[in-house]
Amino acid sequence: MKFRPIRENPHIYTDGRRLYTKNLIPGQKVYGERIIREKGEEYREWIVNRSKLAAAIKKRIKEVPIKPGDKILYLGIAAGTTASHISDIIGWDGVIFGIDVAPRIMRELIPIVKDRKNIIPILEDASKPDKYLHIVSRVDLVYEDVAQPHQVDIFIRNIDYYLRGGGYGFLAVKARSIDVTKNPKVIFRDVEKQLREYGFRIIDVVRLDPYHKDHAMFLIQNK
Ligand SMILES: C[S@@+](CC[C@H](N)C(=O)[O-])C[C@H]1O[C@@H](n2cnc3c(N)ncnc32)[C@H](O)[C@@H]1O
């Protein structure tokens, strides 16, 4: 198997079909993904149907502005599927502050972060960003995937608190969580308008179908 970095990010790899990151914790599988060893390195498959960020990359989102050493605020980290690949990319000099409101799912994250010490799990409600001011520092990127009616407000509020000037934001929007009766296209247009009006630069918006039905990924840059 021959792995080469993708054009959008030198720390994400492809074999021509699938996506991979280099495993920061050799031998550790996080969600049943395949691990392939080549020349002393371990490549962990990043499954597009399991991760909205992987799907956005597969759908050729313009940029993936994540690099070694970055500080990330992750809202809706759940069991760490996507976060584990971000953790591979940022390496030991980076950190992910992982917020989730559900104790049951956070429990599944604990065995993973035992070794993957660049993820700090925080059991809190992302709609109250002041609750984690004592732990979270200023970050280079905010990633949000909470599938909630007020997901855009939650994103903006956390950016106000934590994202550095010129920093980036990924927002995974689930249209059905905002309004089941509306056409997803209309919802995505409204979200884009709201983000633009707030003053963010919209770098790209990609639909995640067929990997994640009625979802879109927004990539913005802060003022
Ligand atoms: C679709 S899942 C996230 C999947 C994950 N991002 C991944 O790709 O591996 C959504 C998560 O958001 C969490 N969530 C929902 N509302 C939240 C809130 N207000 N604050 C923090 N987490 C929230 C849920 O508990 C759930 O774990």
Ligand as a Chemical Component Dictionary entry (heavy atoms), coordinates in Angstrom:
data_LIG
# 
_chem_comp.id                   LIG 
_chem_comp.type                 NON-POLYMER 
_chem_comp.pdbx_formal_charge   0 
_chem_comp.three_letter_code    LIG 
# 
loop_
_chem_comp_atom.comp_id 
_chem_comp_atom.atom_id 
_chem_comp_atom.alt_atom_id 
_chem_comp_atom.type_symbol 
_chem_comp_atom.charge 
_chem_comp_atom.model_Cartn_x 
_chem_comp_atom.model_Cartn_y 
_chem_comp_atom.model_Cartn_z 
_chem_comp_atom.pdbx_ordinal 
LIG C1  C1  C 0  -23.367 13.918 16.367 1  
LIG S1  S1  S 1  -22.669 13.731 17.950 2  
LIG C2  C2  C 0  -20.976 14.191 17.729 3  
LIG C3  C3  C 0  -20.083 13.196 16.986 4  
LIG C4  C4  C 0  -18.629 13.588 17.034 5  
LIG N1  N1  N 0  -18.474 14.988 16.709 6  
LIG C5  C5  C 0  -17.738 12.787 16.111 7  
LIG O1  O1  O 0  -17.654 13.100 14.910 8  
LIG O2  O2  O -1 -17.068 11.850 16.587 9  
LIG C6  C6  C 0  -23.301 15.110 18.814 10 
LIG C7  C7  C 0  -22.815 15.238 20.232 11 
LIG O3  O3  O 0  -23.133 16.552 20.696 12 
LIG C8  C8  C 0  -23.431 16.474 22.074 13 
LIG N2  N2  N 0  -24.181 17.662 22.464 14 
LIG C9  C9  C 0  -25.451 18.002 22.143 15 
LIG N3  N3  N 0  -25.790 19.187 22.698 16 
LIG C10 C10 C 0  -24.689 19.607 23.372 17 
LIG C11 C11 C 0  -24.412 20.772 24.157 18 
LIG N4  N4  N 0  -25.320 21.719 24.359 19 
LIG N5  N5  N 0  -23.182 20.874 24.715 20 
LIG C12 C12 C 0  -22.241 19.910 24.529 21 
LIG N6  N6  N 0  -22.467 18.802 23.801 22 
LIG C13 C13 C 0  -23.658 18.650 23.223 23 
LIG C14 C14 C 0  -24.200 15.165 22.207 24 
LIG O4  O4  O 0  -24.162 14.691 23.538 25 
LIG C15 C15 C 0  -23.468 14.264 21.216 26 
LIG O5  O5  O 0  -22.469 13.499 21.862 27 
# 
loop_
_chem_comp_bond.comp_id 
_chem_comp_bond.atom_id_1 
_chem_comp_bond.atom_id_2 
_chem_comp_bond.value_order 
_chem_comp_bond.pdbx_ordinal 
LIG C1  S1  SING 1  
LIG S1  C2  SING 2  
LIG S1  C6  SING 3  
LIG C2  C3  SING 4  
LIG C3  C4  SING 5  
LIG C4  N1  SING 6  
LIG C4  C5  SING 7  
LIG C5  O1  DOUB 8  
LIG C5  O2  SING 9  
LIG C6  C7  SING 10 
LIG C7  O3  SING 11 
LIG C7  C15 SING 12 
LIG O3  C8  SING 13 
LIG C8  N2  SING 14 
LIG C8  C14 SING 15 
LIG N2  C9  SING 16 
LIG N2  C13 SING 17 
LIG C9  N3  DOUB 18 
LIG N3  C10 SING 19 
LIG C10 C11 SING 20 
LIG C10 C13 DOUB 21 
LIG C11 N4  SING 22 
LIG C11 N5  DOUB 23 
LIG N5  C12 SING 24 
LIG C12 N6  DOUB 25 
LIG N6  C13 SING 26 
LIG C14 O4  SING 27 
LIG C14 C15 SING 28 
LIG C15 O5  SING 29 
# 
